[in-house]
Amino acid sequence: MEDNTDSKESRQQFLYSEFNFDVTSEFGLPESAISTVLMALSLARDLPDAFKNPKIETILKEALNRIWLKLLTMPSYVMTRNEFAVFNFFQDLDLDSTLVAIAINARARYWDETHGDA
């Protein structure tokens, strides 16, 4: 039987955070940290130079990494409204064709789930 310790360590290193990943919560973060992500997103959207701030960049990239972790490990995962907002903030990232397909499907699932056939 193969030891999965290496893959667990890799996933933990993939996430730059003091928080454990909770797949059931928004961004995989505790409730107290979600407002920090949303504030960073608001600043990055409203102030052109805000994303140059290393703290804002780190917060948003960590949130994005956690969204990707959910999408990659749970193929039918539907993002929350806030996760979708962060995901779309980074929509211009250069992704390989596999990740592009995952992103397209994730966006479609979000819209189908939130807006249906309306």
C-alpha positions in Angstrom: 0.0 0.0 0.0 1.3 3.4 -0.9 2.1 6.0 1.8 0.1 9.2 1.2 2.2 11.3 3.6 4.0 13.0 0.7 0.8 14.1 -1.0 -0.6 15.4 2.3 2.5 17.4 2.9 2.4 18.8 -0.6 -1.2 19.9 -0.2 -0.3 21.6 3.1 2.7 23.4 1.5 0.4 24.5 -1.4 -1.6 26.5 1.1 0.2 29.5 2.7 -1.9 30.0 5.8 -2.1 29.6 9.5 -5.6 28.0 9.0 -6.3 24.4 8.3 -8.4 23.7 5.2 -12.1 23.1 6.0 -13.8 21.9 2.8 -17.2 22.7 4.3 -16.6 26.4 4.8 -16.3 29.3 2.4 -12.8 29.4 1.0 -12.0 26.5 3.4 -11.4 29.2 6.1 -12.9 29.8 9.5 -15.8 32.3 9.5 -13.5 35.0 11.2 -11.1 35.0 8.2 -13.8 35.3 5.5 -14.3 39.0 6.1 -10.6 39.6 5.6 -10.8 38.0 2.2 -13.8 40.1 1.2 -12.2 43.3 2.4 -9.0 42.5 0.4 -11.1 41.8 -2.6 -13.0 45.1 -2.2 -9.8 47.0 -1.9 -8.2 45.3 -4.9 -11.2 46.1 -7.0 -11.6 49.7 -5.9 -8.0 50.8 -5.7 -5.7 50.3 -8.7 -2.5 49.8 -6.7 -4.0 47.8 -3.8 -3.1 44.5 -5.4 0.6 45.6 -5.2 0.3 45.4 -1.5 1.9 42.0 -0.5 -0.7 41.4 2.2 -3.7 41.9 -0.1 -2.0 39.8 -2.8 -1.3 37.0 -0.3 -4.8 37.0 1.1 -6.4 36.9 -2.3 -4.1 34.3 -3.8 -4.6 32.1 -0.7 -8.3 32.3 -1.2 -7.9 31.5 -4.9 -5.7 28.5 -4.0 -8.3 27.2 -1.7 -11.0 27.6 -4.3 -8.9 25.7 -6.8 -8.2 23.0 -4.2 -12.0 22.5 -3.8 -12.5 22.5 -7.6 -9.8 20.0 -8.2 -10.7 17.6 -5.4 -14.5 17.9 -5.7 -15.3 18.0 -9.5 -19.0 18.9 -8.9 -18.3 21.6 -6.4 -20.4 24.8 -6.7 -18.7 27.9 -5.6 -20.4 30.3 -3.1 -21.1 33.8 -4.3 -18.0 35.2 -2.5 -15.7 32.4 -3.9 -17.1 33.1 -7.4 -16.2 36.8 -6.9 -12.6 36.0 -6.0 -12.3 33.4 -8.7 -13.5 35.9 -11.3 -11.1 38.5 -10.0 -8.3 36.2 -11.3 -10.1 35.3 -14.5 -7.3 36.5 -16.7 -4.7 34.1 -15.3 -2.9 32.1 -18.0 -4.0 28.5 -17.4 -3.3 25.3 -19.2 -6.1 23.7 -21.2 -7.1 21.3 -18.4 -7.5 24.1 -15.9 -9.3 26.3 -18.4 -11.8 23.5 -18.9 -12.2 23.1 -15.1 -12.7 26.9 -14.7 -15.3 27.0 -17.5 -17.2 24.1 -16.0 -17.0 25.7 -12.5 -18.4 29.0 -13.7 -21.2 27.2 -15.6 -22.1 25.2 -12.4 -22.2 28.4 -10.4 -24.5 30.1 -12.9 -26.7 27.1 -13.3 -27.0 26.7 -9.6 -27.7 30.4 -8.8 -29.7 31.4 -11.8 -30.9 28.2 -13.3 -32.8 28.5 -16.5 -34.1 32.0 -15.7 
